[in-house]
Amino acid sequence: MKEAAGGIGALADDTRRELYLLVCAAPEPVNRDQAADALGIPRHQAKFHLDRLEGEGLLASEYVRTSGKSGPGAGRPAKHYRRADAEIALSLPGREYALAGRIMAEAIATSARTGAPVGDALDAVAARVGREIGAEAVAAHGAPVDADAARRLALGTLAAHGYEPCTTDGVTHLRNCPFHALAADQPDLVCRMNHVLIGGLAEALPHCPRPRLEPGENRCCVLIPGVAADGADPA
């Protein structure tokens, strides 16, 4: 519990939280200069916050020579940060378990009232809630004008809900499932709910690429495709 409390305290600072999300979303470890440039803050400020995150166990670090050379004249290795392997309670926000509970409870109540299969009721509720989340994002940030803008808004919204998007070769996987503990016991049910929920979010964002259900190790079961050269959804 002490480690979880420390992690929560470390992420209470806005800059520190942005740095943590930046490192989590990066496909490769991030050094201090990259982090400072991405957030537009001084290098010493990035160093302070990254080291604090490492000290709280949220990030891990390694030293790498960016030149790729070794031996005399190769320069000093730079410290790079990545998400720590250890899982803490903060990566599974309580509000998201409340969201899952609300969706499941409403689906069960609907099934009991109408006689519809629970799975069908779950799909309907999850899709509606996803559309509501998407509508809130549009109300806050404006409707996206093309597929690239829609994808950025979708990923930002997912990050705000604890999914930790990470893009590699144009395809985004979600490094954290906010419903992880539930998924461990009921993977098919929770992955189905996740897929439909994120699909509802994408449906509410004009031009947004549709998510795909592709379960994998150590990540959420949903993938977000990239945007084709003509701005269309490649899927």
WODA-V465383 format. One record per helix or strand of 2 or more residues. SS is the DSSP state (h for helix, s for strand). FROM is the first residue (numbers start at 1). TO is the last residue. If there is no record, write none. Layout:
ss = (SS & SS)
from = (FROM & FROM)
to = (TO & TO)
//
This chain:
ss = (h & h & s & h & h & s & s & h & h & h & h & s & s & h & h & s & s)
from = (2 & 14 & 30 & 32 & 43 & 59 & 78 & 89 & 94 & 118 & 147 & 165 & 171 & 180 & 187 & 211 & 222)
to = (10 & 25 & 31 & 39 & 55 & 64 & 83 & 91 & 114 & 141 & 160 & 168 & 174 & 185 & 204 & 213 & 224)
//
